[in-house]
């Protein structure tokens, strides 16, 4: 890791609280989260872009959840269908044996 320079930053109390909460939730240090935010700002990422990305991510998560629910239903239906086919095959085998 490169050497770092101690820098003092004034935050609104709500910002400090939100950072502490995010750090606890993610298992990271507040300073790491702040460095990531600074890197994003240096790269030119805007708050609007982050919000747009967040909305897209939430929509994608919803879509994936819906697809997984459909897949579960389809799997259940497929399993039932395959059981029925197996029964019919067994009955046909007995009939023609």
Order of alpha helices (4+ residues) and beta strands (2+ residues): alpha-alpha-alpha
